Amino acid sequence: MFLVGLTGGIASGKSTVSTMMKEMGVPVVDADLIAREVVEPGKRAWTKIRKAFGDEVFHESGEINRERLGQVVFSDMEKRRTINKITHPEIYREIQWQVLRHLCRGEQFVILDLPLLYESNKCTNYLFKTIVVTCDDELQLERLMARNTYTEKEAIARIEAQMPLEKKCKMANFVIENSGTKDNTRKQVEDIVKYLRSSRHHLYLRVAWGGGLAVVVAVVVGLLVYFFFS
């Protein structure tokens, strides 16, 4: 099994592409969804956030007030580091578990939907290919303001807080242009999925992994023979 990274800019349409891939039967590990799940009330990260930031970033129901927390950490680099230190280990642990489950099911490949793939740079060495979803600057700004009810100034600040889309596109193996119609985007997604499904990379990995496993087994057997029969 091999891994493929999917990323993009905020409001570029990455979630749309991820949904299309799921509809095509492609296994997707969604870091955004995991990030929401690991901070559910009572979970380890939720407890640490309450201790670090206090009640001001929580609703009365006990759930995190994401809008308020976002305002707090976005304006303070040290607090942003704190929230990342709390949540990132939990997120990556769950990603690893989900990847392992797909491996056990015998999947050919898995898409890792990671918003900050290049910014964090923690997974790139493990990826066979990377995909970036992009769109026009004006459309990105328009989508973000409509989706999150940001002012233009707030939306621009959040876009500029990420690595520029142009730079991400240069680093990617595939670029999906999401400024047009959904049908146009779907065609691009279909072409990439077709390419990935035709790849034999998973077979090479299986042979290499099998060879490594054989060496480990041989060493273990050799040690058992040495200790019990010599």
Beta strands, then each sheet from edge to edge (+ up, - down):
strand 1: 2-8
strand 2: 28-30
strand 3: 109-113
strand 4: 129-134
strand 5: 174-177
sheet 1: 2+ 3+ 1+ 4+ 5+
end
